[in-house]
Amino acid sequence: TGNGGDPLMHPDIIRMLEICINKFPKSRISIATNGSLRTTKFWSALAKILRKNSQHQVYFAVDGLADTHHMYRRNTNFDKIIENLRAFN
């Protein structure tokens, strides 16, 4: 959830998830994020890994709209979040 740091920032998170999913195919991965980090390439790769099981979930916490997002989140960019969300979907 990012309460103790954001696991999606780990440089090998995609590989770690691949290993986990392959070793434990019945696992259920749940990720909560504001979607502001990384690139669209990363989000596409994450989606490709997680679509192996419909139980895996990613929750994007998008606060506000383009005109109000800055009031709720600091150091994030609404447009980048929407790009990342689209790349994931």
mmCIF file as gemmi writes it, N, C-alpha and C atoms, coordinates in Angstrom:
data_model
loop_
_atom_site.group_PDB
_atom_site.id
_atom_site.type_symbol
_atom_site.label_atom_id
_atom_site.label_alt_id
_atom_site.label_comp_id
_atom_site.label_asym_id
_atom_site.label_entity_id
_atom_site.label_seq_id
_atom_site.pdbx_PDB_ins_code
_atom_site.Cartn_x
_atom_site.Cartn_y
_atom_site.Cartn_z
_atom_site.occupancy
_atom_site.B_iso_or_equiv
_atom_site.pdbx_formal_charge
_atom_site.auth_seq_id
_atom_site.auth_asym_id
_atom_site.pdbx_PDB_model_num
ATOM 1 N N . THR Axp A 1 ? 0.811 -1.208 0 1 0 ? 1 A 1
ATOM 2 C CA . THR Axp A 1 ? 0 0 0 1 0 ? 1 A 1
ATOM 3 C C . THR Axp A 1 ? 0.846 1.261 0 1 0 ? 1 A 1
ATOM 4 N N . GLY Axp A 2 ? 2.109 1.146 0.245 1 0 ? 2 A 1
ATOM 5 C CA . GLY Axp A 2 ? 2.963 2.318 0.26 1 0 ? 2 A 1
ATOM 6 C C . GLY Axp A 2 ? 3.117 2.944 1.628 1 0 ? 2 A 1
ATOM 7 N N . ASN Axp A 3 ? 2.479 2.369 2.659 1 0 ? 3 A 1
ATOM 8 C CA . ASN Axp A 3 ? 2.589 2.94 4 1 0 ? 3 A 1
ATOM 9 C C . ASN Axp A 3 ? 4.018 2.911 4.513 1 0 ? 3 A 1
ATOM 10 N N . GLY Axp A 4 ? 4.788 1.938 4.111 1 0 ? 4 A 1
ATOM 11 C CA . GLY Axp A 4 ? 6.182 1.832 4.535 1 0 ? 4 A 1
ATOM 12 C C . GLY Axp A 4 ? 7.129 2.038 3.38 1 0 ? 4 A 1
ATOM 13 N N . GLY Axp A 5 ? 6.717 2.742 2.367 1 0 ? 5 A 1
ATOM 14 C CA . GLY Axp A 5 ? 7.479 2.906 1.138 1 0 ? 5 A 1
ATOM 15 C C . GLY Axp A 5 ? 6.681 2.295 0.002 1 0 ? 5 A 1
ATOM 16 N N . ASP Axp A 6 ? 6.952 2.675 -1.191 1 0 ? 6 A 1
ATOM 17 C CA . ASP Axp A 6 ? 6.178 2.187 -2.328 1 0 ? 6 A 1
ATOM 18 C C . ASP Axp A 6 ? 6.9 1.016 -2.982 1 0 ? 6 A 1
ATOM 19 N N . PRO Axp A 7 ? 6.35 -0.195 -2.868 1 0 ? 7 A 1
ATOM 20 C CA . PRO Axp A 7 ? 7.014 -1.361 -3.452 1 0 ? 7 A 1
ATOM 21 C C . PRO Axp A 7 ? 7.184 -1.267 -4.965 1 0 ? 7 A 1
ATOM 22 N N . LEU Axp A 8 ? 6.35 -0.502 -5.642 1 0 ? 8 A 1
ATOM 23 C CA . LEU Axp A 8 ? 6.485 -0.371 -7.093 1 0 ? 8 A 1
ATOM 24 C C . LEU Axp A 8 ? 7.754 0.378 -7.491 1 0 ? 8 A 1
ATOM 25 N N . MET Axp A 9 ? 8.417 1.006 -6.546 1 0 ? 9 A 1
ATOM 26 C CA . MET Axp A 9 ? 9.668 1.703 -6.84 1 0 ? 9 A 1
ATOM 27 C C . MET Axp A 9 ? 10.872 0.758 -6.828 1 0 ? 9 A 1
ATOM 28 N N . HIS Axp A 10 ? 10.707 -0.454 -6.326 1 0 ? 10 A 1
ATOM 29 C CA . HIS Axp A 10 ? 11.826 -1.396 -6.304 1 0 ? 10 A 1
ATOM 30 C C . HIS Axp A 10 ? 12.268 -1.651 -7.742 1 0 ? 10 A 1
ATOM 31 N N . PRO Axp A 11 ? 13.563 -1.575 -8.017 1 0 ? 11 A 1
ATOM 32 C CA . PRO Axp A 11 ? 14.017 -1.725 -9.409 1 0 ? 11 A 1
ATOM 33 C C . PRO Axp A 11 ? 13.697 -3.072 -10.04 1 0 ? 11 A 1
ATOM 34 N N . ASP Axp A 12 ? 13.474 -4.109 -9.241 1 0 ? 12 A 1
ATOM 35 C CA . ASP Axp A 12 ? 13.2 -5.436 -9.778 1 0 ? 12 A 1
ATOM 36 C C . ASP Axp A 12 ? 11.788 -5.919 -9.496 1 0 ? 12 A 1
ATOM 37 N N . ILE Axp A 13 ? 10.854 -5.003 -9.26 1 0 ? 13 A 1
ATOM 38 C CA . ILE Axp A 13 ? 9.497 -5.409 -8.87 1 0 ? 13 A 1
ATOM 39 C C . ILE Axp A 13 ? 8.81 -6.276 -9.928 1 0 ? 13 A 1
ATOM 40 N N . ILE Axp A 14 ? 8.994 -5.973 -11.188 1 0 ? 14 A 1
ATOM 41 C CA . ILE Axp A 14 ? 8.364 -6.774 -12.249 1 0 ? 14 A 1
ATOM 42 C C . ILE Axp A 14 ? 8.897 -8.202 -12.197 1 0 ? 14 A 1
ATOM 43 N N . ARG Axp A 15 ? 10.189 -8.356 -12.094 1 0 ? 15 A 1
ATOM 44 C CA . ARG Axp A 15 ? 10.793 -9.689 -12.029 1 0 ? 15 A 1
ATOM 45 C C . ARG Axp A 15 ? 10.347 -10.425 -10.766 1 0 ? 15 A 1
ATOM 46 N N . MET Axp A 16 ? 10.283 -9.726 -9.648 1 0 ? 16 A 1
ATOM 47 C CA . MET Axp A 16 ? 9.845 -10.335 -8.393 1 0 ? 16 A 1
ATOM 48 C C . MET Axp A 16 ? 8.409 -10.839 -8.505 1 0 ? 16 A 1
ATOM 49 N N . LEU Axp A 17 ? 7.553 -10.046 -9.136 1 0 ? 17 A 1
ATOM 50 C CA . LEU Axp A 17 ? 6.161 -10.467 -9.32 1 0 ? 17 A 1
ATOM 51 C C . LEU Axp A 17 ? 6.073 -11.665 -10.261 1 0 ? 17 A 1
ATOM 52 N N . GLU Axp A 18 ? 6.881 -11.661 -11.314 1 0 ? 18 A 1
ATOM 53 C CA . GLU Axp A 18 ? 6.905 -12.809 -12.231 1 0 ? 18 A 1
ATOM 54 C C . GLU Axp A 18 ? 7.25 -14.092 -11.484 1 0 ? 18 A 1
ATOM 55 N N . ILE Axp A 19 ? 8.28 -14.028 -10.666 1 0 ? 19 A 1
ATOM 56 C CA . ILE Axp A 19 ? 8.706 -15.197 -9.907 1 0 ? 19 A 1
ATOM 57 C C . ILE Axp A 19 ? 7.595 -15.647 -8.967 1 0 ? 19 A 1
ATOM 58 N N . CYS Axp A 20 ? 7.019 -14.713 -8.254 1 0 ? 20 A 1
ATOM 59 C CA . CYS Axp A 20 ? 5.952 -15.025 -7.301 1 0 ? 20 A 1
ATOM 60 C C . CYS Axp A 20 ? 4.757 -15.667 -8.006 1 0 ? 20 A 1
ATOM 61 N N . ILE Axp A 21 ? 4.34 -15.089 -9.111 1 0 ? 21 A 1
ATOM 62 C CA . ILE Axp A 21 ? 3.171 -15.59 -9.838 1 0 ? 21 A 1
ATOM 63 C C . ILE Axp A 21 ? 3.449 -16.972 -10.43 1 0 ? 21 A 1
ATOM 64 N N . ASN Axp A 22 ? 4.661 -17.181 -10.952 1 0 ? 22 A 1
ATOM 65 C CA . ASN Axp A 22 ? 4.999 -18.485 -11.526 1 0 ? 22 A 1
ATOM 66 C C . ASN Axp A 22 ? 5.15 -19.557 -10.452 1 0 ? 22 A 1
ATOM 67 N N . LYS Axp A 23 ? 5.717 -19.193 -9.32 1 0 ? 23 A 1
ATOM 68 C CA . LYS Axp A 23 ? 5.929 -20.149 -8.225 1 0 ? 23 A 1
ATOM 69 C C . LYS Axp A 23 ? 4.626 -20.449 -7.476 1 0 ? 23 A 1
ATOM 70 N N . PHE Axp A 24 ? 3.789 -19.425 -7.346 1 0 ? 24 A 1
ATOM 71 C CA . PHE Axp A 24 ? 2.524 -19.552 -6.617 1 0 ? 24 A 1
ATOM 72 C C . PHE Axp A 24 ? 1.377 -19.078 -7.505 1 0 ? 24 A 1
ATOM 73 N N . PRO Axp A 25 ? 0.979 -19.882 -8.49 1 0 ? 25 A 1
ATOM 74 C CA . PRO Axp A 25 ? -0.023 -19.452 -9.473 1 0 ? 25 A 1
ATOM 75 C C . PRO Axp A 25 ? -1.396 -19.127 -8.881 1 0 ? 25 A 1
ATOM 76 N N . LYS Axp A 26 ? -1.683 -19.622 -7.693 1 0 ? 26 A 1
ATOM 77 C CA . LYS Axp A 26 ? -2.974 -19.325 -7.066 1 0 ? 26 A 1
ATOM 78 C C . LYS Axp A 26 ? -2.897 -18.093 -6.166 1 0 ? 26 A 1
ATOM 79 N N . SER Axp A 27 ? -1.757 -17.427 -6.177 1 0 ? 27 A 1
ATOM 80 C CA . SER Axp A 27 ? -1.608 -16.234 -5.341 1 0 ? 27 A 1
ATOM 81 C C . SER Axp A 27 ? -2.548 -15.129 -5.808 1 0 ? 27 A 1
ATOM 82 N N . ARG Axp A 28 ? -2.78 -14.202 -4.921 1 0 ? 28 A 1
ATOM 83 C CA . ARG Axp A 28 ? -3.629 -13.054 -5.254 1 0 ? 28 A 1
ATOM 84 C C . ARG Axp A 28 ? -2.862 -11.793 -4.882 1 0 ? 28 A 1
ATOM 85 N N . ILE Axp A 29 ? -2.477 -11.039 -5.877 1 0 ? 29 A 1
ATOM 86 C CA . ILE Axp A 29 ? -1.691 -9.827 -5.672 1 0 ? 29 A 1
ATOM 87 C C . ILE Axp A 29 ? -2.611 -8.625 -5.74 1 0 ? 29 A 1
ATOM 88 N N . SER Axp A 30 ? -2.473 -7.76 -4.761 1 0 ? 30 A 1
ATOM 89 C CA . SER Axp A 30 ? -3.279 -6.547 -4.699 1 0 ? 30 A 1
ATOM 90 C C . SER Axp A 30 ? -2.347 -5.365 -4.462 1 0 ? 30 A 1
ATOM 91 N N . ILE Axp A 31 ? -2.424 -4.369 -5.337 1 0 ? 31 A 1
ATOM 92 C CA . ILE Axp A 31 ? -1.55 -3.201 -5.267 1 0 ? 31 A 1
ATOM 93 C C . ILE Axp A 31 ? -2.41 -1.949 -5.222 1 0 ? 31 A 1
ATOM 94 N N . ALA Axp A 32 ? -2.114 -1.073 -4.265 1 0 ? 32 A 1
ATOM 95 C CA . ALA Axp A 32 ? -2.772 0.241 -4.186 1 0 ? 32 A 1
ATOM 96 C C . ALA Axp A 32 ? -1.729 1.296 -4.523 1 0 ? 32 A 1
ATOM 97 N N . THR Axp A 33 ? -2.075 2.197 -5.415 1 0 ? 33 A 1
ATOM 98 C CA . THR Axp A 33 ? -1.124 3.2 -5.883 1 0 ? 33 A 1
ATOM 99 C C . THR Axp A 33 ? -1.852 4.465 -6.302 1 0 ? 33 A 1
ATOM 100 N N . ASN Axp A 34 ? -1.131 5.58 -6.309 1 0 ? 34 A 1
ATOM 101 C CA . ASN Axp A 34 ? -1.72 6.779 -6.9 1 0 ? 34 A 1
ATOM 102 C C . ASN Axp A 34 ? -1.351 6.872 -8.376 1 0 ? 34 A 1
ATOM 103 N N . GLY Axp A 35 ? -0.527 5.935 -8.849 1 0 ? 35 A 1
ATOM 104 C CA . GLY Axp A 35 ? -0.222 5.837 -10.274 1 0 ? 35 A 1
ATOM 105 C C . GLY Axp A 35 ? 0.716 6.889 -10.831 1 0 ? 35 A 1
ATOM 106 N N . SER Axp A 36 ? 1.34 7.67 -9.973 1 0 ? 36 A 1
ATOM 107 C CA . SER Axp A 36 ? 2.147 8.786 -10.466 1 0 ? 36 A 1
ATOM 108 C C . SER Axp A 36 ? 3.586 8.413 -10.766 1 0 ? 36 A 1
ATOM 109 N N . LEU Axp A 37 ? 4.011 7.219 -10.349 1 0 ? 37 A 1
ATOM 110 C CA . LEU Axp A 37 ? 5.402 6.871 -10.555 1 0 ? 37 A 1
ATOM 111 C C . LEU Axp A 37 ? 5.592 6.006 -11.779 1 0 ? 37 A 1
ATOM 112 N N . ARG Axp A 38 ? 6.795 5.948 -12.223 1 0 ? 38 A 1
ATOM 113 C CA . ARG Axp A 38 ? 7.224 5.112 -13.344 1 0 ? 38 A 1
ATOM 114 C C . ARG Axp A 38 ? 6.706 5.621 -14.695 1 0 ? 38 A 1
ATOM 115 N N . THR Axp A 39 ? 6.954 4.804 -15.716 1 0 ? 39 A 1
ATOM 116 C CA . THR Axp A 39 ? 6.622 5.182 -17.096 1 0 ? 39 A 1
ATOM 117 C C . THR Axp A 39 ? 5.459 4.343 -17.614 1 0 ? 39 A 1
ATOM 118 N N . THR Axp A 40 ? 4.935 4.739 -18.745 1 0 ? 40 A 1
ATOM 119 C CA . THR Axp A 40 ? 3.865 3.949 -19.361 1 0 ? 40 A 1
ATOM 120 C C . THR Axp A 40 ? 4.375 2.562 -19.74 1 0 ? 40 A 1
ATOM 121 N N . LYS Axp A 41 ? 5.652 2.457 -20.108 1 0 ? 41 A 1
ATOM 122 C CA . LYS Axp A 41 ? 6.249 1.153 -20.426 1 0 ? 41 A 1
ATOM 123 C C . LYS Axp A 41 ? 6.191 0.23 -19.199 1 0 ? 41 A 1
ATOM 124 N N . PHE Axp A 42 ? 6.509 0.775 -18.029 1 0 ? 42 A 1
ATOM 125 C CA . PHE Axp A 42 ? 6.437 -0.007 -16.796 1 0 ? 42 A 1
ATOM 126 C C . PHE Axp A 42 ? 5.019 -0.493 -16.553 1 0 ? 42 A 1
ATOM 127 N N . TRP Axp A 43 ? 4.03 0.406 -16.676 1 0 ? 43 A 1
ATOM 128 C CA . TRP Axp A 43 ? 2.637 0.047 -16.389 1 0 ? 43 A 1
ATOM 129 C C . TRP Axp A 43 ? 2.111 -0.996 -17.363 1 0 ? 43 A 1
ATOM 130 N N . SER Axp A 44 ? 2.533 -0.918 -18.615 1 0 ? 44 A 1
ATOM 131 C CA . SER Axp A 44 ? 2.139 -1.946 -19.591 1 0 ? 44 A 1
ATOM 132 C C . SER Axp A 44 ? 2.736 -3.296 -19.221 1 0 ? 44 A 1
ATOM 133 N N . ALA Axp A 45 ? 4.002 -3.29 -18.802 1 0 ? 45 A 1
ATOM 134 C CA . ALA Axp A 45 ? 4.661 -4.541 -18.397 1 0 ? 45 A 1
ATOM 135 C C . ALA Axp A 45 ? 4.001 -5.122 -17.154 1 0 ? 45 A 1
ATOM 136 N N . LEU Axp A 46 ? 3.634 -4.275 -16.202 1 0 ? 46 A 1
ATOM 137 C CA . LEU Axp A 46 ? 2.956 -4.732 -14.997 1 0 ? 46 A 1
ATOM 138 C C . LEU Axp A 46 ? 1.618 -5.383 -15.35 1 0 ? 46 A 1
ATOM 139 N N . ALA Axp A 47 ? 0.877 -4.768 -16.229 1 0 ? 47 A 1
ATOM 140 C CA . ALA Axp A 47 ? -0.417 -5.323 -16.645 1 0 ? 47 A 1
ATOM 141 C C . ALA Axp A 47 ? -0.243 -6.681 -17.307 1 0 ? 47 A 1
ATOM 142 N N . LYS Axp A 48 ? 0.781 -6.811 -18.127 1 0 ? 48 A 1
ATOM 143 C CA . LYS Axp A 48 ? 1.034 -8.075 -18.82 1 0 ? 48 A 1
ATOM 144 C C . LYS Axp A 48 ? 1.3 -9.2 -17.825 1 0 ? 48 A 1
ATOM 145 N N . ILE Axp A 49 ? 2.041 -8.902 -16.774 1 0 ? 49 A 1
ATOM 146 C CA . ILE Axp A 49 ? 2.349 -9.899 -15.747 1 0 ? 49 A 1
ATOM 147 C C . ILE Axp A 49 ? 1.091 -10.246 -14.95 1 0 ? 49 A 1
ATOM 148 N N . LEU Axp A 50 ? 0.348 -9.225 -14.541 1 0 ? 50 A 1
ATOM 149 C CA . LEU Axp A 50 ? -0.794 -9.451 -13.65 1 0 ? 50 A 1
ATOM 150 C C . LEU Axp A 50 ? -2.008 -10.058 -14.344 1 0 ? 50 A 1
ATOM 151 N N . ARG Axp A 51 ? -2.091 -9.967 -15.648 1 0 ? 51 A 1
ATOM 152 C CA . ARG Axp A 51 ? -3.274 -10.512 -16.33 1 0 ? 51 A 1
ATOM 153 C C . ARG Axp A 51 ? -3.266 -12.032 -16.394 1 0 ? 51 A 1
ATOM 154 N N . LYS Axp A 52 ? -2.22 -12.641 -15.863 1 0 ? 52 A 1
ATOM 155 C CA . LYS Axp A 52 ? -2.165 -14.108 -15.831 1 0 ? 52 A 1
ATOM 156 C C . LYS Axp A 52 ? -3.2 -14.706 -14.887 1 0 ? 52 A 1
ATOM 157 N N . ASN Axp A 53 ? -3.735 -13.881 -14 1 0 ? 53 A 1
ATOM 158 C CA . ASN Axp A 53 ? -4.725 -14.356 -13.045 1 0 ? 53 A 1
ATOM 159 C C . ASN Axp A 53 ? -5.71 -13.222 -12.787 1 0 ? 53 A 1
ATOM 160 N N . SER Axp A 54 ? -6.984 -13.484 -12.98 1 0 ? 54 A 1
ATOM 161 C CA . SER Axp A 54 ? -7.992 -12.426 -12.814 1 0 ? 54 A 1
ATOM 162 C C . SER Axp A 54 ? -8.158 -11.981 -11.367 1 0 ? 54 A 1
ATOM 163 N N . GLN Axp A 55 ? -7.544 -12.707 -10.426 1 0 ? 55 A 1
ATOM 164 C CA . GLN Axp A 55 ? -7.623 -12.326 -9.019 1 0 ? 55 A 1
ATOM 165 C C . GLN Axp A 55 ? -6.67 -11.182 -8.663 1 0 ? 55 A 1
ATOM 166 N N . HIS Axp A 56 ? -5.656 -10.944 -9.488 1 0 ? 56 A 1
ATOM 167 C CA . HIS Axp A 56 ? -4.723 -9.853 -9.223 1 0 ? 56 A 1
ATOM 168 C C . HIS Axp A 56 ? -5.437 -8.521 -9.448 1 0 ? 56 A 1
ATOM 169 N N . GLN Axp A 57 ? -5.132 -7.554 -8.579 1 0 ? 57 A 1
ATOM 170 C CA . GLN Axp A 57 ? -5.809 -6.252 -8.667 1 0 ? 57 A 1
ATOM 171 C C . GLN Axp A 57 ? -4.83 -5.106 -8.462 1 0 ? 57 A 1
ATOM 172 N N . VAL Axp A 58 ? -5.105 -4.019 -9.148 1 0 ? 58 A 1
ATOM 173 C CA . VAL Axp A 58 ? -4.392 -2.762 -8.915 1 0 ? 58 A 1
ATOM 174 C C . VAL Axp A 58 ? -5.443 -1.693 -8.714 1 0 ? 58 A 1
ATOM 175 N N . TYR Axp A 59 ? -5.327 -0.998 -7.598 1 0 ? 59 A 1
ATOM 176 C CA . TYR Axp A 59 ? -6.252 0.089 -7.267 1 0 ? 59 A 1
ATOM 177 C C . TYR Axp A 59 ? -5.542 1.415 -7.487 1 0 ? 59 A 1
ATOM 178 N N . PHE Axp A 60 ? -6.056 2.208 -8.404 1 0 ? 60 A 1
ATOM 179 C CA . PHE Axp A 60 ? -5.516 3.539 -8.643 1 0 ? 60 A 1
ATOM 180 C C . PHE Axp A 60 ? -6.316 4.54 -7.818 1 0 ? 60 A 1
ATOM 181 N N . ALA Axp A 61 ? -5.653 5.222 -6.918 1 0 ? 61 A 1
ATOM 182 C CA . ALA Axp A 61 ? -6.296 6.246 -6.095 1 0 ? 61 A 1
ATOM 183 C C . ALA Axp A 61 ? -6.083 7.597 -6.777 1 0 ? 61 A 1
ATOM 184 N N . VAL Axp A 62 ? -7.04 7.979 -7.58 1 0 ? 62 A 1
ATOM 185 C CA . VAL Axp A 62 ? -6.965 9.252 -8.298 1 0 ? 62 A 1
ATOM 186 C C . VAL Axp A 62 ? -7.835 10.248 -7.545 1 0 ? 62 A 1
ATOM 187 N N . ASP Axp A 63 ? -7.187 11.221 -6.966 1 0 ? 63 A 1
ATOM 188 C CA . ASP Axp A 63 ? -7.9 12.197 -6.138 1 0 ? 63 A 1
ATOM 189 C C . ASP Axp A 63 ? -8.212 13.448 -6.935 1 0 ? 63 A 1
ATOM 190 N N . GLY Axp A 64 ? -9.488 13.692 -7.13 1 0 ? 64 A 1
ATOM 191 C CA . GLY Axp A 64 ? -9.912 14.871 -7.868 1 0 ? 64 A 1
ATOM 192 C C . GLY Axp A 64 ? -9.816 14.67 -9.367 1 0 ? 64 A 1
ATOM 193 N N . LEU Axp A 65 ? -10.029 15.74 -10.085 1 0 ? 65 A 1
ATOM 194 C CA . LEU Axp A 65 ? -9.915 15.762 -11.536 1 0 ? 65 A 1
ATOM 195 C C . LEU Axp A 65 ? -8.757 16.678 -11.912 1 0 ? 65 A 1
ATOM 196 N N . ALA Axp A 66 ? -8.573 16.919 -13.18 1 0 ? 66 A 1
ATOM 197 C CA . ALA Axp A 66 ? -7.441 17.727 -13.627 1 0 ? 66 A 1
ATOM 198 C C . ALA Axp A 66 ? -7.38 19.091 -12.931 1 0 ? 66 A 1
ATOM 199 N N . ASP Axp A 67 ? -8.536 19.663 -12.651 1 0 ? 67 A 1
ATOM 200 C CA . ASP Axp A 67 ? -8.553 21.005 -12.051 1 0 ? 67 A 1
ATOM 201 C C . ASP Axp A 67 ? -8.483 21.007 -10.524 1 0 ? 67 A 1
ATOM 202 N N . THR Axp A 68 ? -8.606 19.846 -9.884 1 0 ? 68 A 1
ATOM 203 C CA . THR Axp A 68 ? -8.591 19.806 -8.418 1 0 ? 68 A 1
ATOM 204 C C . THR Axp A 68 ? -7.563 18.839 -7.835 1 0 ? 68 A 1
ATOM 205 N N . HIS Axp A 69 ? -6.96 18.036 -8.67 1 0 ? 69 A 1
ATOM 206 C CA . HIS Axp A 69 ? -6.018 17.014 -8.195 1 0 ? 69 A 1
ATOM 207 C C . HIS Axp A 69 ? -4.912 17.619 -7.319 1 0 ? 69 A 1
ATOM 208 N N . HIS Axp A 70 ? -4.39 18.752 -7.726 1 0 ? 70 A 1
ATOM 209 C CA . HIS Axp A 70 ? -3.285 19.387 -6.984 1 0 ? 70 A 1
ATOM 210 C C . HIS Axp A 70 ? -3.67 19.749 -5.547 1 0 ? 70 A 1
ATOM 211 N N . MET Axp A 71 ? -4.936 19.847 -5.27 1 0 ? 71 A 1
ATOM 212 C CA . MET Axp A 71 ? -5.386 20.185 -3.919 1 0 ? 71 A 1
ATOM 213 C C . MET Axp A 71 ? -5.258 18.99 -2.968 1 0 ? 71 A 1
ATOM 214 N N . TYR Axp A 72 ? -5.243 17.787 -3.509 1 0 ? 72 A 1
ATOM 215 C CA . TYR Axp A 72 ? -5.239 16.582 -2.696 1 0 ? 72 A 1
ATOM 216 C C . TYR Axp A 72 ? -3.92 15.819 -2.713 1 0 ? 72 A 1
ATOM 217 N N . ARG Axp A 73 ? -3.141 15.982 -3.755 1 0 ? 73 A 1
ATOM 218 C CA . ARG Axp A 73 ? -1.868 15.268 -3.89 1 0 ? 73 A 1
ATOM 219 C C . ARG Axp A 73 ? -0.747 16.248 -4.193 1 0 ? 73 A 1
ATOM 220 N N . ARG Axp A 74 ? 0.364 16.061 -3.506 1 0 ? 74 A 1
ATOM 221 C CA . ARG Axp A 74 ? 1.543 16.892 -3.769 1 0 ? 74 A 1
ATOM 222 C C . ARG Axp A 74 ? 2.519 16.119 -4.637 1 0 ? 74 A 1
ATOM 223 N N . ASN Axp A 75 ? 3.25 16.854 -5.441 1 0 ? 75 A 1
ATOM 224 C CA . ASN Axp A 75 ? 4.328 16.283 -6.26 1 0 ? 75 A 1
ATOM 225 C C . ASN Axp A 75 ? 3.852 15.165 -7.183 1 0 ? 75 A 1
ATOM 226 N N . THR Axp A 76 ? 2.648 15.268 -7.655 1 0 ? 76 A 1
ATOM 227 C CA . THR Axp A 76 ? 2.149 14.334 -8.656 1 0 ? 76 A 1
ATOM 228 C C . THR Axp A 76 ? 1.584 15.14 -9.821 1 0 ? 76 A 1
ATOM 229 N N . ASN Axp A 77 ? 1.4 14.475 -10.928 1 0 ? 77 A 1
ATOM 230 C CA . ASN Axp A 77 ? 0.889 15.126 -12.123 1 0 ? 77 A 1
ATOM 231 C C . ASN Axp A 77 ? -0.321 14.352 -12.623 1 0 ? 77 A 1
ATOM 232 N N . PHE Axp A 78 ? -1.468 14.992 -12.622 1 0 ? 78 A 1
ATOM 233 C CA . PHE Axp A 78 ? -2.716 14.334 -13.001 1 0 ? 78 A 1
ATOM 234 C C . PHE Axp A 78 ? -2.624 13.713 -14.391 1 0 ? 78 A 1
ATOM 235 N N . ASP Axp A 79 ? -2.093 14.46 -15.352 1 0 ? 79 A 1
ATOM 236 C CA . ASP Axp A 79 ? -2.017 13.949 -16.722 1 0 ? 79 A 1
ATOM 237 C C . ASP Axp A 79 ? -1.141 12.697 -16.81 1 0 ? 79 A 1
ATOM 238 N N . LYS Axp A 80 ? -0.023 12.686 -16.069 1 0 ? 80 A 1
ATOM 239 C CA . LYS Axp A 80 ? 0.85 11.512 -16.069 1 0 ? 80 A 1
ATOM 240 C C . LYS Axp A 80 ? 0.138 10.309 -15.443 1 0 ? 80 A 1
ATOM 241 N N . ILE Axp A 81 ? -0.608 10.539 -14.392 1 0 ? 81 A 1
ATOM 242 C CA . ILE Axp A 81 ? -1.351 9.455 -13.753 1 0 ? 81 A 1
ATOM 243 C C . ILE Axp A 81 ? -2.352 8.847 -14.735 1 0 ? 81 A 1
ATOM 244 N N . ILE Axp A 82 ? -3.059 9.682 -15.45 1 0 ? 82 A 1
ATOM 245 C CA . ILE Axp A 82 ? -4.048 9.194 -16.427 1 0 ? 82 A 1
ATOM 246 C C . ILE Axp A 82 ? -3.344 8.425 -17.551 1 0 ? 82 A 1
ATOM 247 N N . GLU Axp A 83 ? -2.182 8.91 -18.001 1 0 ? 83 A 1
ATOM 248 C CA . GLU Axp A 83 ? -1.41 8.18 -19.025 1 0 ? 83 A 1
ATOM 249 C C . GLU Axp A 83 ? -1.009 6.8 -18.503 1 0 ? 83 A 1
ATOM 250 N N . ASN Axp A 84 ? -0.524 6.752 -17.256 1 0 ? 84 A 1
ATOM 251 C CA . ASN Axp A 84 ? -0.113 5.477 -16.675 1 0 ? 84 A 1
ATOM 252 C C . ASN Axp A 84 ? -1.301 4.534 -16.52 1 0 ? 84 A 1
ATOM 253 N N . LEU Axp A 85 ? -2.423 5.064 -16.095 1 0 ? 85 A 1
ATOM 254 C CA . LEU Axp A 85 ? -3.623 4.255 -15.937 1 0 ? 85 A 1
ATOM 255 C C . LEU Axp A 85 ? -4.063 3.678 -17.278 1 0 ? 85 A 1
ATOM 256 N N . ARG Axp A 86 ? -4.014 4.489 -18.311 1 0 ? 86 A 1
ATOM 257 C CA . ARG Axp A 86 ? -4.382 4.002 -19.658 1 0 ? 86 A 1
ATOM 258 C C . ARG Axp A 86 ? -3.412 2.946 -20.147 1 0 ? 86 A 1
ATOM 259 N N . ALA Axp A 87 ? -2.111 3.138 -19.876 1 0 ? 87 A 1
ATOM 260 C CA . ALA Axp A 87 ? -1.11 2.15 -20.293 1 0 ? 87 A 1
ATOM 261 C C . ALA Axp A 87 ? -1.347 0.828 -19.572 1 0 ? 87 A 1
ATOM 262 N N . PHE Axp A 88 ? -1.741 0.896 -18.323 1 0 ? 88 A 1
ATOM 263 C CA . PHE Axp A 88 ? -2.024 -0.331 -17.556 1 0 ? 88 A 1
ATOM 264 C C . PHE Axp A 88 ? -3.254 -1.038 -18.104 1 0 ? 88 A 1
ATOM 265 N N . ASN Axp A 89 ? -4.289 -0.273 -18.424 1 0 ? 89 A 1
ATOM 266 C CA . ASN Axp A 89 ? -5.516 -0.866 -18.948 1 0 ? 89 A 1
ATOM 267 C C . ASN Axp A 89 ? -5.357 -1.338 -20.357 1 0 ? 89 A 1
